[in-house]
Amino acid sequence: MAALATMPVAWTERAHSDSITIKSYLAYHFTQREIENYYKLLGSFEKIVAIFPDLYPLTNKAKNIHRAVLSKQLSVFYQITQEAVFIVAILDNRMSNTKWP
């Protein structure tokens, strides 16, 4: 069986900052187990989106930005280019959607 082609996945500065903010929130309010689950969820998302970049739907708020709802609490926004899949932002779904990219 032939291996599936994968695209590189890159993170923007905003996505890194969002990830750190969410990790800090989890560390303050929950246990290390939730932080580990958070990183497992992001890792699984990266593997899937590298193989199937068009899997998740485009948002209505911004042009060419896809929204992947990873859990009840977590959404990842990303953009596809010829070179890579760029993770634009990571948001807690409980936040106001005015914070969407």
C-alpha positions as CSV (number, residue, x, y, z in Angstrom):
1,M,0.0,0.0,0.0
2,A,1.3,3.4,-0.9
3,A,2.0,5.9,1.8
4,L,-0.2,9.0,1.9
5,A,1.3,12.3,0.9
6,T,1.6,14.7,3.8
7,M,1.9,18.5,3.9
8,P,4.1,20.2,6.5
9,V,2.2,21.9,9.3
10,A,3.4,25.3,10.6
11,W,2.2,27.4,13.5
12,T,1.9,31.2,13.5
13,E,3.0,33.3,16.4
14,R,-0.6,33.8,17.4
15,A,-1.2,30.0,17.5
16,H,1.8,29.5,19.7
17,S,0.6,32.3,22.0
18,D,-2.9,30.8,22.1
19,S,-1.5,27.4,22.9
20,I,0.5,28.7,25.8
21,T,-2.5,30.7,27.2
22,I,-4.7,27.6,27.1
23,K,-2.0,25.5,28.7
24,S,-1.6,28.0,31.5
25,Y,-5.4,28.0,32.0
26,L,-5.5,24.2,32.2
27,A,-2.5,24.2,34.6
28,Y,-4.2,26.6,36.9
29,H,-7.7,25.2,36.9
30,F,-7.2,21.5,36.2
31,T,-4.6,18.7,36.5
32,Q,-1.6,17.6,34.5
33,R,-3.8,14.9,32.9
34,E,-5.9,17.6,31.1
35,I,-2.7,19.3,29.8
36,E,-1.5,15.9,28.4
37,N,-4.9,15.3,26.8
38,Y,-4.8,18.8,25.3
39,Y,-1.4,18.1,23.7
40,K,-2.5,14.6,22.5
41,L,-5.5,16.3,20.8
42,L,-3.4,18.8,19.1
43,G,-0.9,16.2,18.0
44,S,-3.7,14.0,16.5
45,F,-5.1,17.0,14.7
46,E,-1.7,17.8,13.1
47,K,-1.3,14.3,11.8
48,I,-4.8,14.3,10.3
49,V,-4.7,17.7,8.8
50,A,-1.3,17.0,7.2
51,I,-2.9,14.1,5.3
52,F,-6.4,15.6,4.7
53,P,-6.1,19.4,4.7
54,D,-9.6,20.0,3.4
55,L,-11.2,17.7,5.9
56,Y,-12.6,20.6,8.1
57,P,-15.1,23.2,6.7
58,L,-14.3,26.8,5.9
59,T,-15.5,29.4,8.3
60,N,-18.1,32.0,7.5
61,K,-16.1,34.7,9.3
62,A,-12.8,34.8,7.2
63,K,-11.8,33.9,3.7
64,N,-9.8,30.6,3.2
65,I,-9.7,29.8,7.0
66,H,-10.8,26.4,8.1
67,R,-12.2,25.7,11.6
68,A,-11.6,22.3,13.2
69,V,-13.7,21.7,16.3
70,L,-11.5,19.2,18.2
71,S,-13.6,19.0,21.3
72,K,-16.5,20.8,23.0
73,Q,-13.9,23.3,24.4
74,L,-11.3,23.6,21.6
75,S,-11.3,24.9,18.0
76,V,-8.3,25.2,15.7
77,F,-8.3,27.7,12.8
78,Y,-5.9,27.0,9.9
79,Q,-5.2,28.0,6.4
80,I,-3.9,25.9,3.5
81,T,-1.3,27.2,1.1
82,Q,0.8,25.5,-1.7
83,E,3.7,25.0,0.8
84,A,2.0,24.0,4.1
85,V,-0.9,24.0,6.4
86,F,-0.6,27.0,8.7
87,I,-2.3,26.9,12.1
88,V,-3.5,30.4,12.5
89,A,-5.2,30.3,16.0
90,I,-6.4,28.0,18.7
91,L,-9.4,29.1,20.7
92,D,-11.4,28.0,23.6
93,N,-15.0,27.6,22.3
94,R,-16.4,29.4,25.4
95,M,-14.7,32.6,24.2
96,S,-16.7,35.2,22.2
97,N,-16.5,34.6,18.5
98,T,-15.3,38.2,18.1
99,K,-11.9,36.7,18.9
100,W,-12.0,34.5,15.8
101,P,-9.3,35.1,13.2
